[in-house]
């Protein structure tokens, strides 16, 4: 399942607070249309992120440092070995998890 770093959890927590949302709200990661094609038919994965009150049916549920997150079933397999982190620029980034020996 997708993993969140502590830095990503803190960034999402600050964003949630800035929006004035309650602490139990989490971020949901889901499939989004590729804006360059105006279509859901694309070979490149495009993800949407949004704060929601709770998971939808079938979502994988995780939590890092008190920040809940929900991964939609249509994207869960492609995010299985991925980490949501924060780049030096301060932006959230998805990276492949390091392989464990």
N, C-alpha and C positions, 0 to 999 in steps of 0.2 A: 504494500500500500504506500501511497505517497507519504513522505515524511516532511515535517516542517522543522526548520532549525529554530533555536531560541530567538535568534535575531529576527527571523520572519514572523514568529509569533508576536514579538514585541511590536513590530511594525504594523501588523494587522490589528493588534489591540489598540494602538494609538489611533489608527484610522477609524476604527469602530467608535472610539470615544469621541473623536472629532465630529463624527456623524450624529452623535447624541444617541446611539443605540445602546440597549441594555447589554450587560456583560454576557448573558447567555446566548446572544446572537453569535453565529459563526460565519465563516466564509465558505461559500459553496463553489466548487470548481466543476465546470460543465462544458460540453461541446458548444462552440459558438461558430457562426458562419464566418468564413474567410472574407474579410471586407474587400479584398482585391478581386474576388471572383463573383461576389453577390450571390453565392450559392453555398449550400451545405455540402456539395459534392466537391471535395478537394483531397489531394493526396497529402497535404501538410496539415498537421493537427493545429487547430486554433482553439484556445481555451478561453472561457469566460469566467470571471470571478465576481461574486456579489455577496453581500451580507444578507443572511436569511435568519428567520426565527428558529429554524431547526431543520433537520435532514428531511429530504423527500424519500418516499418509499424506494428501497433498493440502494440508497446511498451508503457508501462506506463511511464510517465515522471515526475520527481521530481527535486527539487533543494534545497540544504541546504547551507547557507552561500556562495552563488555564485557558488557552485560546482554542475553542472548538473549530473543527473544519470538517467539511462534508464533500465527498468525491462522488459525483454522479456515476451510475453504473456504465454509461456509454464511454466514459473516459478512464475509468479505473484501471483496465488492463494496460493501457499505454502509459499510465503514471505509476505502475507498480514498483519500478526501481528508480524513482525520481525523487529529488529533494527540492522543496521550495525554500529558497534562501534569499539573502539580500546582497546585491552587488555593491561594489565600492561606491557606485553612483547613488545608492539608496533605493534603487528600484528592486522590486521582487523579480527573481529569476528562477527558472526551472532548470536543474542540472541533473545529470545521471548520478546515481549514488555510486560511491566507490565500491569496487568489487572486494568482497571479503575472501581471504584465502581459505 
